[in-house]
Amino acid sequence: MCTFGVRSKDAGAYDLGELDQALFLYLDGQDPSTVTQDQRQSGAGMRPPTLNIFPSQPMHVEPPSTKANTTNATGLVSSATGGSKRPSEPSMELANTRNDSAPVPEPAKAIKREGNRKGPTTSSSEQEGSKTPDPKTLRRLAQNREAARKSRLRKKAYVQQLESSRIKLTQLEQELQRARAQGVLLGGGGLLGEQGLPVGITNISSDAAFFDMEYARWLEEHHRLMCELRAAVQEHIPENELRLFVDNCLAHYDEMMNLKSMVAKTDVFHLVSGMWKTPAERCFMWMGGFRPSELIKIIVSQIEPLTEQQILGICGLQQSTQENEDALSQGHEALNQSLSDTIASESLSCPPNMANYMGQMAVAMNKLSTVEGFVRQADNLRHQTIHRLHQLLTTRQAARCLLAIAEYFHRLRALSSLWLARPRQE
């Protein structure tokens, strides 16, 4: 029984080895039946070879051979190599799985990554070196940056101007509403609008409205400066410190003259009409402002004592100022008379002759344009009078002079407020 078991095992092993060898011979192109018979005849007394499942050397590695190896041996080895690849694949996959589970460094990949990192840096530096701008390009870039900066500044200034204009318009509307609430009405037989005001008065120009708002702000600043100057005079501060307050007040008067000069170019009749002044101030209006000669008479008694030289200088200033006022007044009266004669030179029948009418209007417009020149000369005379007084007086006397002028006009404005607030008689 034991012998039969061994033989059955041997027979099974013989069959498996024969099958493996037949497979090798088939892959090599030989007839497996012929080789099998030869092997059986030559090895009748020998045990058939068994399949070497665990060879001493890998089956896919070709053993070292000499030049005397035949072609059949080489073919057998190559066939064995080709046929052994499939059985060895599971073992290789198992080895790869074990290798993957172990933390094995990857020097090749690390080197490759370092190369990739260094590559772009070198290329970028080369590009930067090759793209270095020349002085002309740098100058053009600087000019572009400067132009962009100026554009941003202009845009910011424009936005601020729009915002300030909006605020000024709001203030103007409030002033108009306040004036209407106080009952400021204009007499005369002109055409009246919806608010009971002449049509030409309700639709004032934007420049006139801007001037009215700026004048209101000027009055507020002027009141603040006068309060500071009055406090400085009462505290008897040194004259060199007091001079700073006096200079600030004179500069503030200069700002008013510049503002009037600007509006005279666009709407001179708004200055002449005196609608930007209070009613009591309009009683003393002379060509868009006060009479400087009358102002000298008022303040002389407020700045005493004066030296003899100062008295002579002030008297000479008053006389020259009066002469200039008379010359301007005569010129303005002559202009009014000439303007009236031009308009009435033809028949005043209605409807008029359009050809003659347009000719009259053209001549009248040319004469009317000289009004701006009269207003400018009157403002210059006022400006020169104030600065001339400052030169004739000491610093402390000039401070008292400015305070007296400010108080005089303040009382005129207070008189106007009292007049508007008086009780109405039914």
C-alpha positions as CSV (number, residue, x, y, z in Angstrom):
1,M,0.0,0.0,0.0
2,C,2.8,2.3,0.8
3,T,4.5,1.5,-2.5
4,F,1.4,2.3,-4.4
5,G,1.0,5.6,-2.6
6,V,4.5,6.6,-3.5
7,R,4.1,5.5,-7.0
8,S,0.9,7.5,-7.3
9,K,2.7,10.5,-6.0
10,D,5.6,9.9,-8.4
11,A,3.2,9.4,-11.3
12,G,1.5,12.7,-10.4
13,A,4.8,14.4,-10.2
14,Y,5.9,12.8,-13.5
15,D,2.8,14.0,-15.2
16,L,3.3,17.6,-13.9
17,G,6.9,17.7,-14.9
18,E,6.1,16.3,-18.3
19,L,3.4,18.9,-18.8
20,D,5.8,21.7,-17.8
21,Q,8.5,20.4,-20.2
22,A,6.0,20.0,-23.0
23,L,4.9,23.6,-22.5
24,F,8.5,24.8,-22.7
25,L,9.1,22.8,-25.9
26,Y,5.9,24.1,-27.4
27,L,7.0,27.6,-26.7
28,D,10.3,26.8,-28.3
29,G,8.7,25.4,-31.4
30,Q,9.5,21.7,-31.1
31,D,7.1,18.7,-31.2
32,P,6.4,17.7,-27.6
33,S,5.4,14.1,-28.5
34,T,8.7,13.4,-30.2
35,V,10.7,14.7,-27.3
36,T,8.6,12.9,-24.8
37,Q,9.1,9.5,-26.5
38,D,12.9,10.1,-26.7
39,Q,13.0,11.0,-23.1
40,R,11.1,7.9,-22.2
41,Q,13.3,5.7,-24.3
42,S,16.6,7.2,-23.0
43,G,15.5,7.4,-19.4
44,A,13.5,4.2,-19.0
45,G,15.3,3.3,-15.9
46,M,15.5,6.8,-14.5
47,R,12.9,8.8,-12.5
48,P,11.3,11.5,-14.5
49,P,12.4,15.0,-13.6
50,T,10.2,17.0,-11.3
51,L,9.4,20.7,-11.6
52,N,11.8,22.9,-9.7
53,I,9.2,25.1,-7.9
54,F,11.9,26.9,-5.7
55,P,15.0,27.2,-7.9
56,S,18.3,28.3,-6.5
57,Q,18.4,31.2,-9.0
58,P,15.5,33.3,-10.4
59,M,14.1,31.6,-13.5
60,H,13.9,34.9,-15.3
61,V,17.6,35.6,-14.9
62,E,19.8,34.0,-17.5
63,P,22.7,32.0,-16.0
64,P,26.2,32.9,-17.2
65,S,27.0,30.8,-20.2
66,T,30.1,30.3,-22.2
67,K,30.5,30.7,-25.9
68,A,30.2,27.0,-26.3
69,N,26.5,27.0,-25.5
70,T,24.4,25.8,-28.3
71,T,21.5,27.6,-29.9
72,N,19.0,25.2,-28.4
73,A,20.3,25.9,-24.9
74,T,19.9,29.6,-25.5
75,G,16.4,29.1,-26.8
76,L,15.5,26.9,-23.8
77,V,16.7,29.6,-21.4
78,S,14.8,32.3,-23.2
79,S,11.7,30.2,-23.3
80,A,12.1,29.4,-19.6
81,T,12.5,33.1,-19.0
82,G,9.4,34.0,-21.0
83,G,7.3,31.3,-19.3
84,S,8.4,32.1,-15.8
85,K,7.3,35.7,-15.9
86,R,3.6,34.9,-15.2
87,P,4.2,32.6,-12.2
88,S,6.6,35.1,-10.6
89,E,4.2,38.0,-10.9
90,P,2.3,37.3,-7.6
91,S,5.5,37.1,-5.7
92,M,6.7,40.4,-7.2
93,E,3.4,42.1,-6.3
94,L,3.8,40.8,-2.8
95,A,7.3,42.2,-2.6
96,N,6.2,45.5,-4.0
97,T,3.4,45.7,-1.4
98,R,5.9,45.0,1.4
99,N,8.3,47.6,0.0
100,D,5.5,50.2,-0.2
101,S,4.5,49.6,3.4
102,A,8.0,50.4,4.5
103,P,9.1,54.2,4.6
104,V,11.8,54.0,1.9
105,P,13.2,57.4,0.8
106,E,12.9,58.4,-2.8
107,P,16.1,60.1,-3.7
108,A,15.4,60.2,-7.4
109,K,12.1,62.0,-7.0
110,A,13.6,64.3,-4.4
111,I,16.4,65.3,-6.8
112,K,13.8,65.8,-9.5
113,R,11.7,68.0,-7.3
114,E,14.7,70.1,-6.4
115,G,15.6,70.4,-10.0
116,N,12.1,71.6,-10.8
117,R,12.3,74.1,-8.0
118,K,15.6,75.5,-9.1
119,G,14.6,75.6,-12.7
120,P,11.9,78.3,-12.5
121,T,14.0,80.4,-10.2
122,T,16.9,80.4,-12.6
123,S,14.6,81.1,-15.5
124,S,12.8,83.9,-13.8
125,S,16.1,85.5,-12.8
126,E,17.3,85.2,-16.4
127,Q,14.0,86.7,-17.6
128,E,14.4,89.6,-15.1
129,G,17.9,90.1,-16.3
130,S,16.9,90.0,-19.9
131,K,13.9,92.3,-19.3
132,T,15.7,95.1,-17.3
133,P,14.1,98.3,-18.6
134,D,16.3,101.0,-20.1
135,P,16.3,104.6,-18.8
136,K,13.8,105.7,-21.4
137,T,11.3,103.1,-20.2
138,L,11.9,104.0,-16.6
139,R,11.4,107.7,-17.3
140,R,8.1,106.9,-19.1
141,L,6.9,104.7,-16.2
142,A,7.7,107.5,-13.8
143,Q,5.8,110.0,-15.9
144,N,2.8,107.6,-16.0
145,R,2.8,107.3,-12.3
146,E,3.0,111.0,-11.8
147,A,0.1,111.6,-14.3
148,A,-1.9,109.0,-12.4
149,R,-1.2,110.7,-9.1
150,K,-2.3,114.1,-10.5
151,S,-5.4,112.6,-11.9
152,R,-6.3,111.1,-8.5
153,L,-5.7,114.5,-6.9
154,R,-7.9,116.3,-9.5
155,K,-10.7,113.8,-9.0
156,K,-10.5,114.2,-5.3
157,A,-10.6,118.0,-5.6
158,Y,-13.5,117.8,-8.0
159,V,-15.5,115.6,-5.6
160,Q,-14.8,118.0,-2.8
161,Q,-15.9,120.9,-4.9
162,L,-19.1,119.2,-5.7
163,E,-19.7,118.5,-2.1
164,S,-19.0,122.1,-1.1
165,S,-21.3,123.3,-3.8
166,R,-24.1,121.1,-2.6
167,I,-23.7,122.5,0.9
168,K,-23.6,126.0,-0.3
169,L,-26.8,125.5,-2.3
170,T,-28.5,124.1,0.8
171,Q,-27.5,127.1,2.8
172,L,-28.7,129.4,0.2
173,E,-32.1,127.8,0.1
174,Q,-32.3,128.1,3.9
175,E,-31.4,131.8,3.7
176,L,-34.0,132.4,1.1
177,Q,-36.6,130.6,3.1
178,R,-35.6,132.6,6.2
179,A,-35.8,135.9,4.2
180,R,-39.3,135.0,2.9
181,A,-40.4,134.1,6.4
182,Q,-39.3,137.5,7.7
183,G,-41.5,139.2,5.1
184,V,-38.8,140.7,2.9
185,L,-40.9,142.2,0.1
186,L,-39.8,144.5,-2.7
187,G,-42.0,147.3,-3.8
188,G,-42.5,148.7,-7.3
189,G,-44.7,148.0,-10.3
190,G,-42.7,145.3,-11.8
191,L,-43.9,141.8,-12.7
192,L,-44.3,139.6,-9.7
193,G,-43.5,136.0,-9.6
194,E,-45.1,133.2,-7.5
195,Q,-43.4,134.3,-4.3
196,G,-44.4,138.0,-4.8
197,L,-40.9,139.0,-5.8
198,P,-39.9,140.5,-9.2
199,V,-39.1,137.9,-11.7
200,G,-35.6,139.1,-12.3
201,I,-34.9,139.0,-8.6
202,T,-36.1,135.4,-7.9
203,N,-33.9,134.0,-10.7
204,I,-30.5,135.3,-9.5
205,S,-27.4,133.9,-11.1
206,S,-25.4,131.1,-9.7
207,D,-22.4,133.4,-9.2
208,A,-24.6,135.9,-7.3
209,A,-25.8,133.0,-5.1
210,F,-22.3,131.9,-4.5
211,F,-21.2,135.4,-3.6
212,D,-24.1,135.7,-1.0
213,M,-23.1,132.5,0.7
214,E,-19.4,133.5,0.8
215,Y,-20.3,136.9,2.1
216,A,-22.3,135.3,4.9
217,R,-19.3,133.1,5.8
218,W,-17.0,136.2,5.6
219,L,-19.2,138.0,8.1
220,E,-19.0,135.0,10.6
221,E,-15.2,134.9,10.3
222,H,-15.0,138.7,10.5
223,H,-17.0,138.6,13.8
224,R,-14.6,136.0,15.2
225,L,-11.5,138.1,14.3
226,M,-13.0,141.2,15.8
227,C,-13.7,139.4,19.0
228,E,-10.1,138.2,19.2
229,L,-8.8,141.7,18.4
230,R,-11.0,143.3,21.0
231,A,-9.8,140.8,23.6
232,A,-6.2,141.5,22.7
233,V,-6.7,145.3,23.0
234,Q,-8.3,145.0,26.4
235,E,-5.5,142.7,27.7
236,H,-2.9,145.3,26.6
237,I,-0.7,142.8,25.0
238,P,2.7,143.9,23.5
239,E,2.5,145.9,20.3
240,N,4.4,143.3,18.3
241,E,1.8,140.6,19.2
242,L,-1.0,143.0,18.6
243,R,0.3,143.6,15.1
244,L,-0.4,140.0,14.2
245,F,-4.1,140.5,15.0
246,V,-4.3,143.7,13.0
247,D,-2.6,142.1,10.0
248,N,-5.1,139.2,10.1
249,C,-8.0,141.6,10.0
250,L,-6.5,143.5,7.1
251,A,-5.9,140.3,5.2
252,H,-9.6,139.4,5.8
253,Y,-10.7,142.7,4.2
254,D,-8.5,141.8,1.2
255,E,-10.3,138.5,0.8
256,M,-13.6,140.4,0.6
257,M,-12.2,142.7,-2.1
258,N,-11.1,139.7,-4.1
259,L,-14.5,138.1,-3.8
260,K,-16.2,141.2,-5.0
261,S,-13.8,141.5,-7.9
262,M,-14.7,137.9,-9.0
263,V,-18.5,138.4,-9.0
264,A,-18.1,141.8,-10.7
265,K,-17.0,140.0,-13.9
266,T,-20.2,137.9,-14.1
267,D,-22.9,139.8,-12.2
268,V,-21.9,143.4,-11.5
269,F,-25.5,144.5,-11.0
270,H,-25.9,142.2,-8.0
271,L,-23.2,144.2,-6.3
272,V,-24.6,147.6,-7.3
273,S,-28.1,146.6,-6.2
274,G,-26.9,145.9,-2.7
275,M,-29.2,142.9,-2.2
276,W,-26.4,141.2,-0.3
277,K,-26.5,143.9,2.3
278,T,-29.2,144.6,5.0
279,P,-31.8,147.3,4.3
280,A,-30.1,149.8,6.6
281,E,-26.8,149.3,5.0
282,R,-28.3,149.8,1.5
283,C,-29.3,153.3,2.5
284,F,-25.6,154.2,2.6
285,M,-24.5,152.2,-0.5
286,W,-22.2,153.8,-3.0
287,M,-21.2,151.8,-6.1
288,G,-21.4,148.4,-4.4
289,G,-20.1,149.4,-1.0
290,F,-19.5,152.1,1.6
291,R,-18.1,155.6,1.0
292,P,-14.6,155.7,2.3
293,S,-14.6,159.4,2.9
294,E,-17.6,159.1,5.2
295,L,-16.0,156.2,7.0
296,I,-12.9,158.4,7.8
297,K,-15.2,161.1,9.4
298,I,-16.8,158.4,11.6
299,I,-13.6,156.8,13.0
300,V,-11.4,159.9,13.5
301,S,-13.0,160.7,16.8
302,Q,-12.6,157.0,17.9
303,I,-8.8,156.9,17.5
304,E,-7.8,160.0,19.4
305,P,-5.3,161.2,20.6
306,L,-3.5,161.9,17.3
307,T,-0.3,163.6,16.7
308,E,-0.2,166.7,14.5
309,Q,1.5,164.7,11.7
310,Q,-1.2,162.1,11.9
311,I,-3.9,164.7,11.7
312,L,-2.4,166.2,8.6
313,G,-2.0,162.8,7.0
314,I,-5.6,161.8,7.8
315,C,-7.0,165.1,6.5
316,G,-5.0,164.8,3.3
317,L,-6.3,161.2,2.9
318,Q,-9.9,162.4,3.4
319,Q,-9.6,165.2,0.9
320,S,-8.1,163.0,-1.8
321,T,-10.6,160.3,-1.1
322,Q,-13.5,162.8,-1.4
323,E,-12.1,164.0,-4.8
324,N,-11.9,160.5,-6.2
325,E,-15.4,159.8,-5.0
326,D,-16.8,162.9,-6.7
327,A,-15.0,162.0,-9.9
328,L,-16.5,158.5,-9.9
329,S,-19.9,159.8,-9.0
330,Q,-19.9,162.3,-11.8
331,G,-18.8,159.6,-14.3
332,H,-21.5,157.2,-13.1
333,E,-24.1,159.9,-13.4
334,A,-22.9,160.7,-16.9
335,L,-23.2,157.1,-17.8
336,N,-26.8,156.9,-16.5
337,Q,-27.8,160.0,-18.4
338,S,-26.1,158.7,-21.6
339,L,-27.8,155.4,-21.2
340,S,-31.2,157.0,-20.7
341,D,-30.7,159.2,-23.8
342,T,-29.8,156.1,-25.9
343,I,-32.9,154.2,-24.9
344,A,-35.2,157.2,-25.5
345,S,-33.5,158.3,-28.8
346,E,-36.3,156.8,-30.8
347,S,-40.0,156.6,-30.4
348,L,-41.1,154.7,-27.3
349,S,-44.3,153.5,-29.1
350,C,-45.3,149.9,-28.6
351,P,-44.6,147.7,-30.5
352,P,-41.3,149.4,-31.5
353,N,-39.6,149.3,-34.8
354,M,-37.4,146.2,-34.4
355,A,-34.6,147.4,-36.5
356,N,-34.2,150.6,-34.5
357,Y,-34.9,148.8,-31.2
358,M,-32.1,146.3,-31.7
359,G,-29.7,149.1,-32.6
360,Q,-30.6,151.0,-29.5
361,M,-30.1,147.9,-27.3
362,A,-26.7,147.2,-28.9
363,V,-25.5,150.8,-28.1
364,A,-26.9,150.6,-24.6
365,M,-25.2,147.3,-23.9
366,N,-21.8,148.8,-24.8
367,K,-22.4,151.7,-22.5
368,L,-23.7,149.5,-19.7
369,S,-20.5,147.3,-19.7
370,T,-18.6,150.3,-18.2
371,V,-20.5,149.8,-14.9
372,E,-18.0,147.1,-14.0
373,G,-15.2,149.6,-14.4
374,F,-16.8,152.0,-12.0
375,V,-17.4,149.3,-9.4
376,R,-13.8,148.2,-9.6
377,Q,-12.5,151.7,-9.1
378,A,-14.7,152.2,-6.1
379,D,-13.5,149.0,-4.5
380,N,-9.9,149.9,-5.1
381,L,-10.5,153.3,-3.4
382,R,-12.0,151.6,-0.4
383,H,-9.1,149.1,-0.2
384,Q,-6.5,151.9,-0.5
385,T,-8.2,154.0,2.2
386,I,-8.1,151.2,4.8
387,H,-4.5,150.4,4.1
388,R,-3.5,154.0,4.1
389,L,-5.1,154.5,7.5
390,H,-3.1,151.6,8.8
391,Q,0.1,153.2,7.6
392,L,-0.7,156.6,9.3
393,L,-1.7,155.1,12.6
394,T,0.2,153.1,15.2
395,T,-0.6,149.5,15.8
396,R,-2.8,150.1,18.7
397,Q,-4.6,153.0,17.0
398,A,-5.1,150.8,13.9
399,A,-6.6,148.1,16.1
400,R,-9.1,150.6,17.6
401,C,-9.8,151.9,14.0
402,L,-10.7,148.4,12.8
403,L,-12.9,147.8,15.9
404,A,-14.8,151.1,15.3
405,I,-15.5,150.2,11.6
406,A,-16.7,146.7,12.5
407,E,-18.9,148.1,15.3
408,Y,-20.4,150.7,13.0
409,F,-21.6,148.1,10.4
410,H,-22.7,145.8,13.1
411,R,-25.0,148.4,14.4
412,L,-26.4,149.0,10.9
413,R,-27.2,145.3,10.6
414,A,-28.8,145.3,14.1
415,L,-30.9,148.3,13.0
416,S,-32.1,146.3,10.0
417,S,-33.1,143.4,12.1
418,L,-35.0,145.6,14.5
419,W,-36.7,147.3,11.5
420,L,-37.8,143.9,10.0
421,A,-39.0,142.7,13.4
422,R,-41.0,145.9,14.3
423,P,-44.7,145.5,15.0
424,R,-46.9,146.1,12.0
425,Q,-49.6,148.7,12.2
426,E,-52.9,147.6,10.7
